[in-house]
Amino acid sequence: SSCKDGTWPDTATQEEATRLQLKLKKACDEFTNEYTQLTTRADFLKQNHTQLTDTAYTINEQLDTIEKMDLADAITSFSWAMYSYNAALKVGNSILSQSLMDYMN
């Protein structure tokens, strides 16, 4: 039995067609929902991939900067920092010693 010219041969056939139509609509709605969720997840993964790629590039640049440091410049900077630190300690000790003596008098 089938629908010809917009008329149904009987009520049971029409009800069965309506039931199947609703079932198909429900399946299409579920498919659309799942597709939307997958698209959202795919976009998140793409953004995450981009961020991780950028972070890896930045870390590699920093690592190259550290590994390829000019040793002469690094030693000079370290020596200057050590010299400044020791000079500050000597000045601090001389001021503290005088202040302590002044306090004790």
NORKA-V356625 format. One record per backbone hydrogen bond with DSSP energy under -0.5 kcal/mol. CO is the residue of the C=O (numbers start at 1). NH is the residue of the N-H. E is the energy in kcal/mol with one decimal. If there is no record, write none. Layout:
BEGIN
[[CO:NH:E] [CO:NH:E]]
END
This chain:
BEGIN
[[2:4:-0.6] [4:7:-1.7] [7:4:-1.4] [10:14:-1.5] [11:15:-2.6] [12:16:-2.4] [13:17:-2.3] [14:18:-2.4] [15:19:-2.6] [16:20:-2.5] [17:21:-2.3] [18:22:-2.4] [19:23:-2.2] [20:24:-2.4] [21:25:-2.4] [22:26:-2.5] [23:27:-2.2] [24:28:-2.4] [25:29:-2.4] [26:30:-2.4] [27:31:-2.3] [28:32:-2.4] [29:33:-2.4] [30:34:-2.6] [31:35:-2.6] [32:36:-2.4] [33:37:-2.3] [34:38:-2.6] [35:39:-2.4] [36:40:-2.3] [37:41:-2.5] [38:42:-2.6] [39:43:-2.4] [40:44:-2.2] [41:45:-2.5] [42:46:-2.4] [43:47:-2.5] [44:48:-2.7] [45:49:-2.6] [46:50:-2.4] [47:51:-2.5] [48:52:-2.7] [49:53:-2.5] [50:54:-2.4] [51:55:-2.5] [52:56:-2.5] [53:57:-2.2] [54:58:-2.3] [55:59:-2.7] [56:60:-2.4] [57:61:-2.2] [58:62:-2.4] [59:63:-2.7] [60:64:-2.5] [61:65:-2.2] [62:66:-2.1] [63:67:-3.0] [64:68:-2.5] [66:69:-1.1] [69:71:-0.7] [70:74:-2.4] [71:75:-2.7] [72:76:-2.3] [73:77:-2.5] [74:78:-2.4] [75:79:-2.7] [76:80:-2.4] [77:81:-2.3] [78:82:-2.5] [79:83:-2.5] [80:84:-2.5] [81:85:-2.3] [82:86:-2.5] [83:87:-2.3] [84:88:-2.3] [85:89:-2.2] [86:90:-2.2] [87:91:-2.4] [88:92:-2.5] [89:93:-2.6] [90:94:-2.4] [91:95:-2.3] [92:96:-2.6] [93:97:-2.6] [94:98:-1.8] [95:99:-2.6] [96:100:-2.6] [97:101:-2.2] [98:102:-2.8] [99:103:-2.4] [100:104:-2.1] [101:105:-1.7]]
END
